[in-house]
């Protein structure tokens, strides 16, 4: 997919299966602190460090017949200076596991192609330059710009002017050290000259738009240079932290994963009715590659075996592996693609960190320590574990590794656990207080909880009911007791019914001795239809779907709050506080199209009509990922969109559950579940 538009700020991402990544803009300008050619994961999948931030690459013309001139390739903006170089706008292409930029210099006819790819399972990146039309007196100069900092921070020379130390083990190899961090740079076809200096006041427009600091200084250890004396010149620059990768960057392993996923999806789709046999063929390979980028490795706690297990990065650039996101994504990223061993690995990884019936909400970016403030993630874990058993037919693995943790979660909720999570006398789950944010609508900043949902939240109780039923059907020896608990929840679920609007209340909040319903129209009610074993009558299910369709559905996903509500925010913009205020108060989330489409399928009993309607719901996102409009993320799906048109993408440019749910719906419409 080519994107030749000048100054195209569409964002791309590449990942290395460790939590490390590369990311940037199609126009070859860094717009964020997170944009970099190599971000390494020093404690996979966290401990992420911006190693090679960028390169200042240029063609230098210095011949007797011409006036000396410099043609800059990579673009930069500088604070209080603007665009210093105004380089040629490249043609950008994202193909398979690499990014490609093509520059053409009209004055000389020289053509420069630059490709970037990451090593699979290593913190390493390779830049490949192919230059056509070179002549004596013309050279290519590549100046690496190094940060070696935490990926959330910014580097300023004034803070650590002597941070870096440069070595040159060979004429083609530079090594940069900063405290305990090391980056190696080695060129094939170019020679290194040590010239340590700083590039100051580089400006990141997207950070500034988000109300953050957006100016950084970067360290340059020197220059790699090659004379373009031949018609065709080839230069490779390898950058790595830690172990040096193999020559092929382990791309064979990635190719095998993608081929396996494609074969499994092809087989799964053979059951598609003739009326929808034209499912978007172009989207599937792009979705498969996009899905693969979120699957990473996580080290097990000390003393536990196996030492490494799988996990899921919630979104690039700033999220780690979140328990909620992982359990939701697992069904689309791993089960839909037949990656059952990794799915079991992932579930085991979170089971190893089970505490008082809770799995980690997230892990600290620096220390990697788990944080447990979530009420829905453990219930999603039970759903995912039962779905693993059903999809993989691995009863032995489920019984050996997952059944015990699932029972522990149910027991902890029934008895009461942290954050006020407990089963109330009426059979409904209640959790939290005014100062907590335990559901997926969890935005909180400077002490403000922007979407308070403490008490009895509708999707938490739909999840509880589905978890009990699913576990009872999965061969649990406690099936009879689990079914009895589910019956109580089903009977009590009527407390959520909003007879006036013909849909469900979002949350029941305690006031004195009573629970008072909140009648905000939110998408959380759709889970009472989409999850297995709905607690609603068929008529109620249709009422929920009708309300969601009329008030919340957009081409990019579901709004988080219906227009007209007091807290409704039509645009996701401003500083971080303002964005958090809009995050779940109108802002559209693509991942919610998954439960909406699944609800349509279940309520419609997987009829051809229901399948066509579910497919129609995701078709705008499929078209978008195949042919992204200007400014849209390339070959992936963003985290959020504005609630009103024009709906701009924002948040993480690459979000795991956005991709996972679209991929999952493509398999759901092909077969009955």
C-alpha positions as CSV (number, residue, x, y, z in Angstrom):
1,X,0.0,0.0,0.0
2,X,1.7,3.2,-1.2
3,X,1.0,6.5,0.5
4,X,2.7,9.2,-1.7
5,X,1.0,12.2,-0.1
6,X,3.6,14.9,0.9
7,X,3.9,15.3,4.7
8,X,1.9,12.2,5.2
9,X,1.7,11.8,9.0
10,X,0.1,8.4,8.9
11,X,1.7,6.3,11.6
12,X,3.2,2.8,11.2
13,X,4.5,0.3,13.7
14,X,6.8,-2.8,13.6
15,X,7.3,-5.1,16.6
16,X,9.9,-7.7,17.6
17,X,7.9,-10.2,19.7
18,X,9.6,-9.1,22.9
19,X,7.6,-5.9,23.5
20,X,10.1,-3.8,21.6
21,X,9.1,-1.9,18.5
22,X,9.8,0.7,15.9
23,X,7.3,3.4,15.0
24,X,7.1,6.6,13.1
25,X,5.3,8.6,10.4
26,X,5.1,7.9,6.7
27,X,6.7,11.3,6.0
28,X,9.9,10.2,7.9
29,X,9.6,12.7,10.6
30,X,9.4,11.8,14.3
31,X,6.2,13.4,15.8
32,X,6.3,11.7,19.2
33,X,8.8,10.8,21.9
34,X,7.9,7.2,21.1
35,X,8.7,7.4,17.4
36,X,12.0,5.6,16.9
37,X,13.8,3.1,14.7
38,X,14.5,0.8,17.6
39,X,12.8,0.7,21.0
40,X,14.3,-2.3,22.9
41,X,12.5,-4.3,25.7
42,X,15.2,-4.8,28.4
43,X,12.8,-6.8,30.7
44,X,10.5,-8.3,28.0
45,X,7.9,-7.2,27.4
46,X,8.5,-4.1,29.5
47,X,11.6,-2.1,30.5
48,X,11.4,-0.4,27.1
49,X,14.2,1.9,26.0
50,X,14.4,4.2,23.0
51,X,17.8,3.2,21.6
52,X,18.1,4.4,18.0
53,X,15.7,7.4,17.8
54,X,16.4,8.4,14.3
55,X,19.0,8.9,11.6
56,X,20.0,12.1,9.9
57,X,20.7,10.8,6.4
58,X,21.6,12.9,3.4
59,X,23.1,12.9,0.0
60,X,26.1,15.1,-0.3
61,X,27.0,16.5,-3.7
62,X,30.6,17.8,-4.0
63,X,31.9,17.6,-7.5
64,X,34.0,20.0,-9.6
65,X,31.1,20.3,-12.0
66,X,28.4,21.2,-9.5
67,X,27.8,23.5,-6.6
68,X,28.1,21.7,-3.3
69,X,24.7,20.8,-1.9
70,X,23.0,18.5,0.6
71,X,19.8,16.6,0.0
72,X,18.3,15.6,3.3
73,X,16.1,12.5,3.6
74,X,14.8,12.2,7.1
75,X,12.7,15.2,8.2
76,X,13.0,17.1,11.4
77,X,11.2,20.0,13.1
78,X,13.1,22.1,15.7
79,X,11.6,24.3,18.4
80,X,11.6,28.0,17.5
81,X,13.1,27.1,14.1
82,X,10.5,25.0,12.2
83,X,11.5,22.8,9.3
84,X,15.2,23.1,9.0
85,X,15.8,20.9,6.1
86,X,12.6,20.7,4.1
87,X,13.6,17.4,2.5
88,X,12.0,15.7,-0.4
89,X,8.7,14.0,0.5
90,X,9.1,10.2,0.2
91,X,6.8,7.6,-1.2
92,X,6.0,5.3,1.8
93,X,5.1,1.7,1.5
94,X,4.3,-0.8,4.3
95,X,4.9,-4.4,3.1
96,X,4.8,-7.5,5.2
97,X,7.3,-7.0,8.0
98,X,9.1,-4.0,6.7
99,X,8.6,-0.3,6.0
100,X,10.0,1.3,2.8
101,X,10.7,4.9,1.9
102,X,11.6,6.0,-1.7
103,X,13.2,9.4,-2.4
104,X,14.0,10.8,-5.9
105,X,16.2,13.8,-6.4
106,X,15.0,15.5,-9.5
107,X,18.2,17.5,-10.0
108,X,20.5,14.5,-10.2
109,X,18.1,11.6,-10.9
110,X,19.5,9.7,-8.0
111,X,16.9,7.4,-6.3
112,X,17.2,6.3,-2.7
113,X,15.2,3.4,-1.2
114,X,15.4,2.9,2.5
115,X,13.9,-0.2,4.3
116,X,13.5,-0.8,8.0
117,X,12.8,-4.2,9.6
118,X,13.1,-5.6,13.1
119,X,14.6,-8.8,14.3
120,X,12.1,-11.4,15.6
121,X,12.9,-12.2,19.2
122,X,15.9,-9.7,19.4
123,X,16.2,-6.0,20.2
124,X,17.6,-5.2,16.8
125,X,16.7,-3.2,13.7
126,X,18.2,-3.1,10.2
127,X,18.2,-0.1,7.9
128,X,18.9,-1.0,4.3
129,X,19.8,1.6,1.7
130,X,19.7,1.0,-2.1
131,X,20.9,3.9,-4.2
132,X,20.5,4.1,-8.0
133,X,22.2,6.6,-10.2
134,X,25.3,7.4,-8.1
135,X,28.4,9.1,-9.6
136,X,31.8,10.0,-8.2
137,X,31.7,13.0,-5.9
138,X,28.4,12.0,-4.4
139,X,28.2,10.4,-1.0
140,X,25.6,9.1,1.5
141,X,26.0,10.2,5.1
142,X,24.1,8.5,7.9
143,X,24.3,10.1,11.4
144,X,22.6,7.9,14.0
145,X,20.7,9.9,16.7
146,X,20.8,8.0,20.0
147,X,18.6,8.4,23.1
148,X,19.1,5.3,25.3
149,X,16.4,6.5,27.7
150,X,13.1,5.2,29.1
151,X,10.6,5.3,26.3
152,X,8.3,7.6,28.3
153,X,11.0,10.2,29.0
154,X,12.7,13.0,27.1
155,X,16.4,13.5,26.9
156,X,18.1,17.0,27.4
157,X,21.8,17.6,27.1
158,X,21.8,20.0,30.0
159,X,20.6,17.2,32.4
160,X,23.3,14.7,31.4
161,X,25.9,16.4,29.1
162,X,28.4,13.5,29.7
163,X,25.9,10.7,29.5
164,X,27.4,9.0,26.5
165,X,30.6,7.2,25.7
166,X,31.6,6.2,22.2
167,X,33.8,3.3,21.0
168,X,34.7,2.2,17.5
169,X,35.8,-1.5,17.6
170,X,36.3,-1.6,13.8
171,X,36.1,1.0,11.0
172,X,32.5,-0.1,10.4
173,X,31.3,-0.5,14.0
174,X,30.3,2.1,16.6
175,X,29.3,1.3,20.2
176,X,27.4,3.8,22.4
177,X,27.2,3.4,26.1
178,X,25.1,5.3,28.5
179,X,25.2,4.1,32.1
180,X,24.1,0.4,32.0
181,X,22.7,0.6,28.5
182,X,24.6,-0.1,25.3
183,X,23.7,0.3,21.6
184,X,25.8,-1.3,18.8
185,X,25.8,0.1,15.3
186,X,27.5,-1.7,12.4
187,X,27.4,-0.8,8.7
188,X,28.0,-3.0,5.8
189,X,29.2,-0.9,2.9
190,X,30.0,2.3,4.9
191,X,32.8,3.5,7.1
192,X,32.3,5.1,10.6
193,X,34.0,8.3,11.7
194,X,33.7,9.2,15.4
195,X,32.3,12.8,15.8
196,X,30.4,12.9,19.1
197,X,27.9,15.8,19.2
198,X,24.3,16.7,20.1
199,X,21.3,17.6,18.0
200,X,19.3,20.0,20.1
201,X,15.6,21.1,20.4
202,X,14.0,18.5,18.1
203,X,10.3,19.0,18.4
204,X,7.5,16.4,18.5
205,X,4.2,17.9,17.4
206,X,1.9,15.1,18.6
207,X,3.3,15.3,22.1
208,X,2.7,19.0,22.2
209,X,-0.9,18.5,20.9
210,X,-1.5,16.2,23.9
211,X,-0.4,18.9,26.3
212,X,3.0,17.2,27.0
213,X,6.5,18.4,26.8
214,X,7.7,17.8,23.2
215,X,11.3,19.0,22.8
216,X,14.3,16.7,23.0
217,X,18.1,16.7,22.5
218,X,19.6,13.6,20.9
219,X,23.2,12.3,20.8
220,X,25.0,11.6,17.6
221,X,28.2,9.4,18.0
222,X,29.5,10.2,14.5
223,X,28.8,9.5,10.8
224,X,28.7,6.4,8.6
225,X,29.7,7.4,5.1
226,X,30.0,5.8,1.6
227,X,30.8,7.3,-1.7
228,X,28.3,6.6,-4.4
229,X,30.8,6.0,-7.2
230,X,28.8,3.2,-8.8
231,X,25.4,3.2,-10.5
232,X,24.0,1.0,-7.8
233,X,25.1,1.1,-4.1
234,X,23.9,-1.1,-1.2
235,X,24.4,-0.1,2.5
236,X,23.1,-1.9,5.6
237,X,23.1,-0.4,9.1
238,X,22.4,-2.9,11.9
239,X,21.5,-1.5,15.3
240,X,21.1,-3.8,18.4
241,X,20.9,-4.0,22.1
242,X,21.9,-7.2,23.9
243,X,22.6,-10.3,21.8
244,X,23.4,-9.7,18.2
245,X,20.7,-11.2,15.9
246,X,21.3,-13.7,13.2
247,X,21.8,-12.5,9.6
248,X,18.2,-13.2,8.6
249,X,16.8,-11.4,11.6
250,X,14.9,-14.6,12.4
251,X,12.2,-13.7,9.9
252,X,11.6,-17.3,9.1
253,X,9.9,-17.8,12.5
254,X,7.6,-14.9,11.9
255,X,6.8,-16.2,8.4
256,X,5.9,-19.6,9.9
257,X,3.5,-18.0,12.4
258,X,1.7,-16.0,9.8
259,X,1.4,-19.0,7.5
260,X,-0.1,-21.2,10.3
261,X,-2.6,-18.4,11.1
262,X,-3.6,-18.0,7.5
263,X,-4.1,-21.7,7.0
264,X,-6.2,-22.0,10.2
265,X,-8.4,-19.0,9.2
266,X,-8.9,-20.4,5.7
267,X,-10.1,-23.6,7.1
268,X,-12.4,-21.9,9.7
269,X,-14.0,-19.8,6.9
270,X,-15.0,-22.8,4.8
271,X,-18.3,-22.9,6.7
272,X,-19.3,-19.4,5.5
273,X,-22.8,-19.4,3.8
274,X,-22.8,-18.7,0.1
275,X,-24.5,-15.4,0.7
276,X,-21.4,-14.0,2.4
277,X,-18.7,-16.1,0.7
278,X,-17.1,-12.8,-0.6
279,X,-15.7,-11.9,2.9
280,X,-12.9,-9.3,2.3
281,X,-10.0,-11.3,1.1
282,X,-7.5,-8.4,1.2
283,X,-8.1,-7.6,4.8
284,X,-7.2,-11.0,6.3
285,X,-3.5,-11.1,5.6
286,X,-3.1,-7.5,6.9
287,X,-5.1,-8.4,10.0
288,X,-3.0,-11.5,10.6
289,X,0.2,-9.5,10.4
290,X,-1.2,-6.8,12.6
291,X,-2.4,-9.4,15.2
292,X,1.1,-11.0,15.3
293,X,2.7,-7.8,16.3
294,X,0.9,-7.8,19.7
295,X,1.9,-11.3,20.7
296,X,5.1,-11.2,22.9
297,X,7.1,-13.2,25.4
298,X,7.0,-12.6,29.2
299,X,9.5,-14.1,31.7
300,X,7.9,-16.2,34.4
301,X,8.3,-15.4,38.1
302,X,11.6,-16.7,39.6
303,X,11.6,-20.4,40.0
304,X,8.5,-21.2,37.9
305,X,8.7,-23.3,34.7
306,X,8.6,-22.8,31.9
307,X,10.8,-19.7,32.2
308,X,9.1,-17.9,29.3
309,X,5.5,-17.7,28.4
310,X,3.4,-15.7,25.9
311,X,1.5,-12.5,26.6
312,X,-0.2,-9.7,24.6
313,X,0.8,-6.0,24.3
314,X,-2.3,-3.9,24.7
315,X,-1.2,-1.2,22.3
316,X,1.7,0.6,20.7
317,X,3.5,2.7,21.7
318,X,2.8,3.2,25.4
319,X,0.8,0.1,26.8
320,X,2.3,-3.1,28.2
321,X,0.5,-6.4,28.6
322,X,-2.7,-5.6,30.5
323,X,-4.7,-8.5,31.9
324,X,-8.1,-7.3,30.7
325,X,-6.9,-6.5,27.2
326,X,-5.0,-9.8,27.0
327,X,-8.0,-12.0,27.9
328,X,-10.3,-10.1,25.5
329,X,-7.7,-10.2,22.7
330,X,-6.7,-13.8,23.2
331,X,-9.9,-15.0,21.4
332,X,-9.1,-13.0,18.3
333,X,-5.3,-12.8,18.2
334,X,-4.7,-16.5,19.2
335,X,-7.8,-18.7,19.1
336,X,-9.1,-17.4,15.8
337,X,-5.7,-17.9,14.3
338,X,-5.2,-21.4,15.7
339,X,-2.2,-20.4,17.9
340,X,-3.4,-22.6,20.7
341,X,0.0,-23.3,22.4
342,X,0.6,-19.6,22.7
343,X,-3.0,-19.1,24.0
344,X,-2.4,-21.7,26.7
345,X,1.0,-20.1,27.5
346,X,-0.6,-16.7,27.9
347,X,-3.3,-18.0,30.2
348,X,-0.7,-19.8,32.3
349,X,1.4,-16.6,32.5
350,X,-1.5,-14.7,34.1
351,X,-2.4,-17.7,36.3
352,X,1.1,-17.6,37.8
353,X,0.3,-14.1,39.1
354,X,-3.2,-14.8,40.4
355,X,-3.6,-13.2,43.8
356,X,-6.8,-13.4,45.9
357,X,-8.8,-14.2,42.8
358,X,-7.4,-11.3,40.8
359,X,-5.1,-11.4,37.8
360,X,-2.9,-8.3,37.1
361,X,-4.6,-5.3,35.6
362,X,-1.2,-4.3,34.2
363,X,2.6,-4.5,34.9
364,X,4.8,-1.5,35.9
365,X,6.7,-0.3,32.9
366,X,9.9,-0.1,34.8
367,X,10.0,-2.8,37.5
368,X,7.6,-5.2,35.8
369,X,5.7,-5.6,39.1
370,X,2.0,-6.5,38.7
371,X,-0.8,-4.2,39.7
372,X,-4.2,-5.7,40.5
373,X,-6.9,-2.9,40.3
374,X,-9.5,-4.6,38.1
375,X,-12.8,-6.3,38.6
376,X,-13.4,-7.5,35.0
377,X,-10.1,-9.0,34.0
378,X,-10.4,-12.1,36.1
379,X,-13.9,-12.8,34.7
380,X,-12.6,-12.3,31.2
381,X,-9.9,-14.8,32.2
382,X,-12.5,-17.4,32.9
383,X,-14.3,-16.7,29.6
384,X,-11.0,-16.9,27.7
385,X,-10.0,-20.1,29.4
386,X,-13.3,-21.8,28.6
387,X,-13.1,-20.5,25.1
388,X,-9.6,-22.0,24.8
389,X,-10.9,-25.4,25.8
390,X,-13.7,-25.3,23.3
391,X,-11.6,-24.0,20.4
392,X,-8.6,-26.2,21.0
393,X,-10.4,-29.3,22.3
394,X,-7.5,-29.5,24.8
395,X,-9.4,-30.8,27.9
396,X,-6.2,-32.1,29.5
397,X,-4.5,-28.7,29.2
398,X,-7.5,-26.9,30.5
399,X,-8.0,-29.2,33.5
400,X,-4.3,-29.3,34.4
401,X,-3.5,-25.6,34.1
402,X,-6.6,-23.5,33.9
403,X,-9.5,-25.1,35.8
404,X,-7.9,-24.5,39.2
405,X,-7.3,-20.7,38.6
406,X,-10.8,-20.4,37.3
407,X,-12.3,-21.9,40.4
408,X,-10.0,-19.7,42.5
409,X,-11.5,-16.6,40.8
410,X,-15.1,-17.7,41.3
411,X,-14.4,-18.6,45.0
412,X,-12.7,-15.2,45.7
413,X,-15.6,-13.2,44.1
414,X,-18.2,-15.3,46.0
415,X,-16.3,-14.8,49.4
416,X,-15.2,-11.2,48.7
417,X,-11.7,-9.9,47.8
418,X,-9.7,-6.7,47.3
419,X,-11.3,-3.4,46.2
420,X,-14.7,-4.4,47.7
421,X,-15.3,-7.0,45.0
422,X,-17.9,-9.4,46.3
423,X,-21.1,-11.3,45.5
424,X,-24.0,-9.5,47.1
425,X,-26.9,-11.3,48.7
426,X,-29.1,-10.8,45.6
427,X,-26.7,-12.7,43.4
428,X,-25.0,-9.7,41.7
429,X,-21.4,-8.7,41.9
430,X,-20.6,-5.3,43.5
431,X,-17.2,-3.6,43.5
432,X,-15.3,-0.5,44.3
433,X,-16.0,2.9,45.7
434,X,-16.1,6.5,44.5
435,X,-12.3,6.6,44.4
436,X,-11.7,3.5,42.4
437,X,-11.8,2.7,38.6
438,X,-12.0,-1.1,38.3
439,X,-13.9,-1.6,35.0
440,X,-12.5,-1.0,31.5
441,X,-13.8,2.5,31.7
442,X,-11.0,3.4,34.0
443,X,-9.8,6.9,33.2
444,X,-8.5,8.7,36.3
445,X,-6.2,11.7,36.6
446,X,-5.3,14.1,39.4
447,X,-7.7,12.3,41.7
448,X,-10.7,12.6,39.3
449,X,-12.5,9.4,38.3
450,X,-14.0,10.5,35.0
451,X,-16.5,7.6,34.6
452,X,-17.5,6.5,38.1
453,X,-19.0,3.0,37.9
454,X,-18.6,1.6,41.4
455,X,-21.4,-0.6,42.6
456,X,-23.0,-3.2,40.3
457,X,-21.9,-2.6,36.8
458,X,-23.9,-4.2,34.0
459,X,-21.1,-5.8,32.1
460,X,-19.5,-7.1,35.3
461,X,-22.6,-9.1,36.1
462,X,-23.0,-10.2,32.5
463,X,-19.4,-11.5,32.7
464,X,-20.0,-13.2,36.0
465,X,-23.1,-14.9,34.7
466,X,-21.3,-16.0,31.5
467,X,-18.2,-17.2,33.5
468,X,-20.4,-19.4,35.8
469,X,-22.3,-20.9,32.9
470,X,-19.2,-21.4,30.7
471,X,-17.2,-23.1,33.5
472,X,-20.2,-25.4,34.3
473,X,-20.2,-26.4,30.7
474,X,-16.4,-26.9,30.5
475,X,-16.3,-30.1,32.6
476,X,-16.0,-28.5,36.1
477,X,-16.8,-31.0,38.8
478,X,-18.7,-28.2,40.5
479,X,-21.0,-27.7,37.5
480,X,-24.2,-28.1,39.6
481,X,-23.2,-25.4,42.1
482,X,-21.9,-23.1,39.4
483,X,-25.2,-23.4,37.5
484,X,-27.2,-22.6,40.7
485,X,-25.1,-19.5,41.2
486,X,-25.7,-18.5,37.6
487,X,-29.5,-19.0,38.1
488,X,-29.5,-16.5,41.0
489,X,-27.6,-13.9,38.9
490,X,-30.0,-14.4,36.0
491,X,-33.0,-13.9,38.2
492,X,-31.4,-10.8,39.8
493,X,-30.3,-9.3,36.5
494,X,-33.8,-7.8,36.0
495,X,-32.6,-5.0,38.3
496,X,-30.7,-3.6,35.2
497,X,-33.7,-3.4,32.9
498,X,-34.6,0.1,32.0
499,X,-38.3,-0.3,30.9
500,X,-38.6,3.3,29.8
501,X,-35.8,3.1,27.2
502,X,-36.1,-0.6,26.5
503,X,-32.5,-1.3,27.3
504,X,-30.2,-1.8,30.3
505,X,-29.0,0.6,33.0
506,X,-25.2,1.0,33.1
507,X,-24.6,0.7,36.8
508,X,-26.5,0.4,40.1
509,X,-24.8,2.6,42.7
510,X,-25.4,2.3,46.4
511,X,-27.1,5.3,48.1
512,X,-27.8,4.5,51.7
513,X,-29.5,1.1,51.8
514,X,-30.5,1.1,48.2
515,X,-28.9,0.7,44.8
516,X,-29.9,3.5,42.4
517,X,-29.7,2.9,38.6
518,X,-27.8,5.1,36.3
519,X,-29.7,5.5,33.0
520,X,-26.8,6.8,30.8
521,X,-26.8,5.0,27.5
522,X,-23.5,3.2,27.3
523,X,-22.1,0.3,25.3
524,X,-21.4,-1.9,28.3
525,X,-25.0,-3.3,28.1
526,X,-24.1,-5.1,24.8
527,X,-22.1,-7.7,26.7
528,X,-25.4,-9.0,28.2
529,X,-26.2,-10.0,24.6
530,X,-22.8,-10.9,23.1
531,X,-21.5,-13.2,25.8
532,X,-22.4,-16.9,25.9
533,X,-25.5,-17.7,27.9
534,X,-27.3,-14.3,28.0
535,X,-29.3,-13.5,31.1
536,X,-31.9,-11.6,29.0
537,X,-35.0,-12.7,27.2
538,X,-34.9,-12.6,23.4
539,X,-37.1,-9.5,23.4
540,X,-34.7,-7.7,25.8
541,X,-31.8,-8.7,23.7
542,X,-33.4,-7.1,20.7
543,X,-34.1,-4.0,22.7
544,X,-30.5,-3.6,23.8
545,X,-29.2,-4.1,20.2
546,X,-31.8,-1.6,18.9
547,X,-30.7,1.1,21.4
548,X,-27.0,0.5,20.8
549,X,-27.5,0.6,17.0
550,X,-29.5,3.9,17.2
551,X,-27.6,5.8,19.8
552,X,-24.0,4.4,19.8
553,X,-23.0,2.7,16.6
554,X,-20.6,4.5,14.2
555,X,-18.6,3.2,11.2
556,X,-15.5,3.0,13.5
557,X,-17.1,1.3,16.5
558,X,-19.4,2.2,19.4
559,X,-19.6,5.5,21.2
560,X,-18.9,5.2,24.9
561,X,-21.8,7.5,25.8
562,X,-24.9,8.6,23.8
563,X,-25.1,12.1,22.5
564,X,-27.3,14.3,24.7
565,X,-25.9,13.0,28.0
566,X,-24.5,15.6,30.4
567,X,-21.0,14.1,30.3
568,X,-20.9,13.6,26.5
569,X,-17.8,14.8,24.8
570,X,-17.9,14.9,21.0
571,X,-14.1,15.2,20.4
572,X,-11.1,13.4,21.9
573,X,-8.6,16.3,22.1
574,X,-6.8,18.7,24.4
575,X,-4.3,18.0,27.1
576,X,-4.2,14.7,29.0
577,X,-6.7,15.7,31.6
578,X,-9.2,16.8,28.9
579,X,-8.6,13.7,26.9
580,X,-9.1,11.5,30.0
581,X,-12.4,13.3,30.5
582,X,-13.5,12.4,27.0
583,X,-12.0,8.9,26.9
584,X,-15.2,7.0,27.9
585,X,-17.7,9.8,27.6
586,X,-18.5,9.7,23.9
587,X,-15.2,8.7,22.3
588,X,-15.6,5.8,19.8
589,X,-13.8,2.5,20.5
590,X,-13.3,0.2,17.5
591,X,-13.0,-2.9,19.8
592,X,-16.6,-2.6,20.8
593,X,-17.7,-3.4,17.3
594,X,-16.8,-7.0,18.2
595,X,-19.3,-7.5,21.0
596,X,-21.9,-5.6,19.0
597,X,-21.5,-7.8,16.0
598,X,-21.4,-10.9,18.2
599,X,-24.6,-9.8,19.8
600,X,-26.2,-9.4,16.4
601,X,-25.2,-13.0,15.6
602,X,-26.4,-14.5,18.8
603,X,-29.7,-12.7,19.0
604,X,-30.2,-13.6,15.3
605,X,-29.3,-17.2,15.9
606,X,-26.5,-17.0,13.3
607,X,-28.9,-16.7,10.4
608,X,-27.7,-15.5,7.1
609,X,-29.3,-12.1,7.8
610,X,-27.6,-11.8,11.1
611,X,-24.2,-12.7,9.5
612,X,-24.6,-10.1,6.8
613,X,-25.5,-7.5,9.4
614,X,-22.5,-8.4,11.6
615,X,-20.2,-8.2,8.6
616,X,-21.6,-4.9,7.5
617,X,-20.8,-3.5,11.0
618,X,-17.1,-4.2,10.5
619,X,-16.8,-3.5,6.8
620,X,-15.8,0.2,7.3
621,X,-12.8,-0.9,9.4
622,X,-11.9,-3.6,6.9
623,X,-11.9,-1.0,4.1
624,X,-9.8,1.3,6.3
625,X,-7.1,-1.3,7.0
626,X,-6.9,-2.3,3.4
627,X,-6.7,1.3,2.0
628,X,-6.1,3.7,4.9
629,X,-7.2,7.2,4.2
630,X,-4.7,10.0,4.8
631,X,-3.8,10.3,8.5
632,X,-5.1,6.8,9.4
633,X,-2.7,4.3,11.0
634,X,-1.1,2.0,8.4
635,X,-1.9,-1.8,8.4
636,X,-3.4,-1.7,11.9
637,X,-6.4,-0.1,13.8
638,X,-6.2,2.8,16.2
639,X,-7.4,2.7,19.9
640,X,-10.1,5.4,19.6
641,X,-11.9,7.9,17.3
642,X,-13.8,11.1,17.9
643,X,-17.5,10.6,18.7
644,X,-18.6,12.9,15.9
645,X,-17.5,13.3,12.2
646,X,-14.9,13.9,11.1
647,X,-13.8,11.1,13.3
648,X,-10.1,11.3,13.7
649,X,-8.0,8.4,15.0
650,X,-6.2,9.0,18.3
651,X,-4.9,7.2,21.4
652,X,-2.6,4.4,20.5
653,X,-2.2,4.2,16.7
654,X,-2.0,0.4,17.0
655,X,-4.4,-1.2,19.5
656,X,-4.6,-5.0,20.1
657,X,-8.3,-5.4,20.9
658,X,-9.2,-3.2,17.9
659,X,-7.5,-5.6,15.6
660,X,-8.4,-8.7,17.6
661,X,-12.2,-8.1,17.6
662,X,-12.4,-7.3,13.9
663,X,-10.4,-10.5,13.2
664,X,-12.7,-12.5,15.5
665,X,-15.9,-11.3,13.9
666,X,-14.5,-12.4,10.5
667,X,-14.4,-15.9,11.9
668,X,-17.7,-15.7,13.8
669,X,-19.6,-14.9,10.7
670,X,-18.3,-18.0,9.1
671,X,-19.5,-20.6,11.5
672,X,-21.9,-21.1,14.4
673,X,-20.5,-20.9,17.9
